[in-house]
């Protein structure tokens, strides 16, 4: 039996037209090892520049990408079929991540003095945040520019080198933004930023290459595989995984604003977003006007390739089958299609679908759809909404619409981020942490927490003088124990703040 040789290249095509976008290599474990060796050397140079010089070079990178923005948006449309407006949206978010990380890395990661505590007040103590070294960034296909720039922004600002594996469905735009770094910084050593392309085997090889961290954005099943592969070398991971994000519409909500936001949050990018709105719980008091407005707004949303289309095709064919299964399951269990239905699925496009009164045990409620499908269920009150909203294994994003109770409700939603009277804003705001809980992963991009994800906190303590008995030496004298006993009684035996 003749064995078929593994492919050495693959071709990227537009998911709607089938037109070729480009051909890319399938990189091997040997290729990744070579890049990792280059990255180790380059990282020393990069870390040695310090925060100010790194900021200058990252800002040059922003300018270089900005100068190529038209080409980049065209390329993003060509490889995914998404409207150029969606590509522009993720590009801006990614550039803001670079700008924020570059501007704040010095403040967040600089060495700082800390109090040693009374027991060791004869010591000085500092905490520093040296870079990890070389990190791997594995990016998805739904927002390839944003996720690559987001991962690189915090990794580079913290002083690391990085190897990036973009999705095999959308590598072209990712490669363009990475190459722009060297256009802006021609003296940067080879390997500081490098990319590898290929399929699951390439991603697995990156996980087992002995890097210092892997930052992965993608599905829950793949995230589990990444974590298992990284466990071989005890490589730490940052996992930003799927979601079943929820919106609560309280009885005092601005119904029109809530409906408009939910429709955009559920259908932007064709619903192919981990933070897309997939579940809505609306209180009975405002159900009818809310559903009427959702139907009105959603009926104006269109899928296609023309300039006026709201969103493009499903990028991965398997997602179409998943959408069909969820919609069919819901309708078979008694749900009503407020907008669209099974007939809305016309591969490679899926027109907007809004389902109401869907049983809670239905796959359309329990599983991530990752397509343009919104489930809206009615609840008696906010208490019931919270109970059902939190009855999920996911916990990425959430939102609430309420005139007076927004903060109270948001505090009780179990998710990595919540937006009040809007949707998804925590994703595009680089100053706040972004990530999930439960099956939505762990670790954070963005903000102070995102920078520290790519650093290794180090404690340094210095003995300044000797005070009292030295309990860190032998032999210990009986009188030393007596002094310590008196100190314990004096400091800890008295009740304080009771």
Residue pairs with C-beta under 8 A, 6 or more apart in sequence:
6 26
7 26
8 25
8 26
9 23
9 24
9 25
9 26
10 23
10 24
10 26
10 168
10 197
10 198
10 199
11 20
11 21
11 22
11 23
11 24
12 20
12 21
12 22
12 23
12 24
12 79
12 168
12 169
12 170
12 171
12 172
13 19
13 20
13 21
14 21
14 78
14 79
14 80
14 81
15 80
15 81
15 169
15 312
15 313
15 314
15 315
15 316
15 317
15 348
16 81
16 305
16 312
16 313
16 348
16 349
17 81
17 305
19 78
21 75
21 78
21 79
21 172
22 172
24 168
24 171
24 172
24 175
24 197
24 198
25 31
25 197
25 198
26 197
26 198
26 199
26 202
27 196
27 197
27 198
27 202
27 205
28 198
28 202
28 205
29 205
29 208
29 209
31 196
32 163
32 196
32 202
32 205
32 206
32 209
33 209
35 163
35 191
35 194
35 196
36 134
36 163
36 209
36 210
36 211
37 191
38 189
38 190
38 191
38 194
39 134
39 161
39 162
39 163
39 191
39 192
39 194
40 133
40 134
40 161
40 191
41 189
41 191
42 161
42 188
42 189
42 190
42 191
42 192
43 131
43 133
43 134
43 159
43 160
43 161
43 192
45 189
45 192
46 54
46 156
46 159
46 160
46 161
46 188
46 189
46 192
47 130
47 131
47 159
47 160
49 57
51 105
51 106
51 109
51 110
51 157
52 106
54 102
54 105
54 156
54 157
54 159
55 102
55 103
55 105
55 106
55 157
57 184
57 185
57 188
58 98
58 99
58 101
58 102
58 153
58 156
58 157
59 98
59 99
59 102
60 184
60 185
61 98
61 180
61 181
61 184
61 185
62 95
62 98
62 99
63 184
64 180
64 181
64 183
64 184
65 72
65 91
65 95
65 177
65 180
66 95
68 176
68 180
69 88
69 91
71 176
72 87
72 91
72 145
72 173
72 176
72 177
73 84
73 87
73 88
73 91
74 84
75 172
75 173
75 176
76 82
76 84
76 86
76 87
76 90
76 91
76 144
76 145
76 170
76 173
77 83
77 84
77 87
77 312
78 172
79 144
79 169
79 170
79 171
79 172
79 173
80 87
80 141
80 144
80 169
80 170
80 312
80 315
81 305
81 312
81 313
81 315
81 348
82 269
82 270
82 311
82 312
82 315
83 307
83 309
83 310
83 311
83 312
86 268
86 269
86 311
86 312
87 145
87 173
90 143
90 145
90 146
91 145
91 146
91 149
92 428
93 146
93 150
93 427
93 428
94 145
94 146
94 148
94 149
94 150
94 153
94 177
95 149
96 428
96 430
97 146
97 149
97 150
97 153
97 154
97 430
97 445
97 446
98 149
98 152
98 153
98 157
99 430
100 153
100 430
100 431
100 446
101 153
101 154
101 156
101 157
101 158
101 430
101 450
101 451
102 153
102 157
104 157
104 448
104 451
105 157
105 158
105 451
108 129
108 448
108 451
108 452
109 129
109 158
109 451
109 452
109 455
110 129
111 126
111 127
111 128
111 129
112 126
112 127
112 128
113 124
113 125
113 126
114 125
114 126
114 127
115 125
116 122
116 123
116 124
116 125
116 461
118 491
120 461
121 467
122 463
122 464
122 465
122 466
122 467
123 461
123 462
123 463
123 464
124 461
124 462
124 464
125 459
125 460
125 461
125 462
126 459
126 460
127 457
127 458
127 459
127 460
128 457
128 458
128 460
129 158
129 451
129 452
129 455
129 456
129 457
129 458
130 159
130 455
130 456
130 458
131 158
131 159
131 160
131 454
131 455
131 456
132 158
132 160
132 212
132 213
132 454
132 455
132 456
133 160
133 161
133 211
133 212
134 160
134 161
134 162
134 163
134 211
134 212
135 151
135 155
135 160
135 161
135 162
135 163
135 211
135 212
135 213
135 214
135 215
135 454
136 162
136 163
136 164
136 165
136 206
136 207
136 209
136 211
136 213
136 214
136 215
137 147
137 148
137 151
137 152
137 155
137 162
137 163
137 164
137 165
137 214
137 215
138 164
138 165
138 203
138 206
138 214
138 215
138 216
138 217
138 218
138 226
139 147
139 148
139 151
139 164
139 165
139 166
139 167
139 174
139 217
140 147
140 167
140 217
140 218
140 219
141 167
141 168
141 169
141 170
141 315
141 316
142 269
142 272
142 273
142 274
142 315
142 370
143 269
143 273
144 166
144 167
144 170
144 171
144 173
144 174
145 173
145 174
145 177
147 217
148 164
148 166
148 174
148 177
148 178
149 177
150 445
150 446
151 162
151 164
151 215
151 217
151 445
152 162
152 164
152 178
152 193
153 430
154 445
154 446
154 450
154 451
154 453
154 454
155 162
155 215
155 454
156 162
156 193
157 451
157 454
158 451
158 454
158 455
159 455
160 212
160 454
161 191
161 192
161 193
162 192
162 193
162 194
163 194
163 195
163 196
163 206
163 209
163 211
164 174
164 178
164 193
164 194
164 195
164 196
165 195
165 196
165 197
165 198
165 202
165 203
165 206
166 174
166 175
166 195
166 197
167 174
168 197
168 198
168 199
169 315
169 316
170 315
171 195
171 197
174 195
175 195
175 197
178 193
178 194
178 195
181 188
181 192
181 193
182 188
182 193
196 202
196 206
200 225
203 226
204 225
204 229
206 214
207 214
207 226
207 229
207 230
207 232
207 235
208 229
208 230
208 232
208 233
210 233
210 235
211 235
212 235
212 236
213 235
213 236
213 237
213 238
213 453
213 454
214 226
214 230
214 235
214 236
214 237
214 238
215 237
215 238
215 240
215 443
215 445
215 453
216 222
216 223
216 226
216 237
216 238
216 239
216 240
217 240
217 241
217 274
218 226
218 240
218 241
219 241
219 242
219 368
220 241
220 242
220 368
220 439
220 440
223 239
223 241
223 441
226 237
226 239
227 237
227 239
230 236
230 237
237 443
238 435
238 441
238 442
238 443
238 444
238 445
238 453
239 441
239 442
239 443
240 274
240 396
240 434
240 435
240 436
240 440
240 441
240 443
240 445
241 274
241 396
241 436
241 439
241 440
241 441
242 274
242 368
242 370
242 394
242 396
242 439
242 440
243 274
243 275
243 276
243 278
243 368
243 394
243 395
243 396
243 397
243 436
243 440
244 278
244 279
244 365
244 366
244 367
244 368
244 392
244 394
245 265
245 274
245 275
245 276
245 277
245 278
245 279
245 394
245 396
245 397
245 398
245 399
245 415
246 277
246 278
246 279
246 280
246 281
246 389
246 392
246 398
246 399
246 413
246 415
247 258
247 261
247 262
247 265
247 277
247 279
247 280
247 281
247 398
247 399
247 400
247 401
247 423
248 280
248 281
248 382
248 385
248 386
248 389
248 398
248 399
248 400
248 401
248 402
248 409
248 413
249 255
249 258
249 262
249 280
249 281
249 282
249 283
249 286
249 290
249 401
250 283
250 286
250 382
250 385
250 400
250 401
250 402
250 403
250 405
250 409
251 283
251 285
251 286
251 381
251 382
252 402
252 403
252 404
252 405
253 286
253 290
253 401
253 402
253 403
254 401
254 403
254 421
255 286
255 289
255 290
255 293
256 293
257 401
257 421
258 290
258 401
259 290
259 293
259 294
259 296
259 297
260 293
260 297
261 399
261 401
261 422
261 423
262 277
262 280
262 294
262 374
262 423
263 294
263 297
263 298
263 301
263 352
263 374
264 423
265 276
265 277
265 399
265 423
265 424
266 276
266 277
266 278
266 372
266 373
266 374
267 276
267 298
267 301
267 310
267 311
267 352
267 372
267 374
268 276
268 310
268 311
269 276
269 311
270 303
270 311
270 312
270 313
270 314
270 315
270 350
270 371
270 372
271 278
271 311
271 350
271 369
271 370
271 371
271 372
271 373
272 314
272 315
272 319
272 370
272 371
273 370
274 368
274 370
274 396
274 440
275 396
275 397
275 424
275 427
276 370
277 374
277 399
277 423
278 368
278 369
278 373
278 374
278 375
279 365
279 374
279 375
279 377
279 389
280 374
280 375
280 376
280 377
281 376
281 377
281 378
281 379
281 384
281 385
281 388
281 389
282 290
282 291
282 376
282 377
282 378
282 379
283 378
283 379
283 380
283 381
283 382
283 385
284 378
284 379
284 380
284 381
287 378
290 376
291 338
291 356
291 376
294 338
294 339
294 354
294 374
294 376
295 338
295 339
295 354
298 338
298 339
298 352
298 354
298 374
299 339
299 352
301 310
301 311
301 352
301 372
302 308
302 309
302 310
302 351
303 309
303 310
303 311
303 312
303 313
303 349
303 350
303 351
303 352
303 372
304 312
304 349
305 312
305 313
311 372
312 349
313 348
313 349
314 320
314 323
314 347
314 348
314 349
314 350
314 371
317 347
317 348
319 370
319 371
320 345
320 347
320 348
320 350
320 371
322 369
322 370
322 371
323 345
323 350
323 353
323 369
323 371
323 372
323 373
324 342
324 345
325 363
326 362
326 363
326 364
326 367
326 369
326 371
326 373
327 337
327 341
327 342
327 344
327 345
327 353
327 355
327 364
327 373
328 342
329 362
329 363
329 364
330 355
330 358
330 359
330 362
330 363
330 364
330 365
330 375
331 337
331 341
331 342
331 355
333 358
333 359
333 362
334 357
334 359
335 355
335 356
335 357
335 358
335 359
335 362
335 364
335 375
336 355
336 356
336 357
337 353
337 354
337 355
338 354
338 355
338 356
338 376
339 352
339 353
339 354
340 351
340 352
340 353
340 354
341 353
344 350
344 351
344 352
344 353
345 351
350 371
350 372
350 373
351 372
352 372
353 372
353 373
353 374
354 373
354 374
354 376
355 364
355 373
355 374
355 375
355 376
356 375
356 376
356 377
356 378
357 377
357 378
358 364
358 365
358 375
358 377
359 365
360 366
360 377
360 388
360 391
364 373
364 375
365 375
365 377
366 392
368 394
377 388
379 385
379 388
382 402
382 405
382 409
386 409
386 412
386 413
389 398
389 413
390 412
390 413
390 414
392 438
393 438
393 439
394 436
394 438
394 439
394 440
395 414
395 415
395 416
395 436
395 437
395 438
395 439
395 440
396 415
396 416
396 417
396 435
396 436
396 440
396 441
397 415
397 416
397 417
397 418
397 419
397 424
397 426
397 427
397 436
398 410
398 413
398 415
398 417
398 418
398 419
399 418
399 419
399 420
399 422
399 423
399 424
400 406
400 409
400 410
400 413
400 418
400 419
400 420
400 421
401 420
401 421
402 409
402 420
402 421
406 420
406 421
407 420
410 418
410 420
414 437
414 438
415 436
415 437
415 440
416 433
416 434
416 435
416 436
416 437
416 440
416 444
417 426
417 427
417 432
417 433
417 434
418 426
419 425
419 426
426 432
426 434
427 434
429 446
430 446
430 447
430 450
431 446
431 447
432 446
432 447
433 444
433 445
433 446
433 447
433 448
433 449
433 450
434 444
434 445
434 446
434 447
434 450
435 441
435 442
435 443
435 444
435 445
436 442
443 453
444 450
444 453
445 453
468 483
468 487
469 476
469 477
469 479
469 480
469 483
469 484
470 480
471 480
471 484
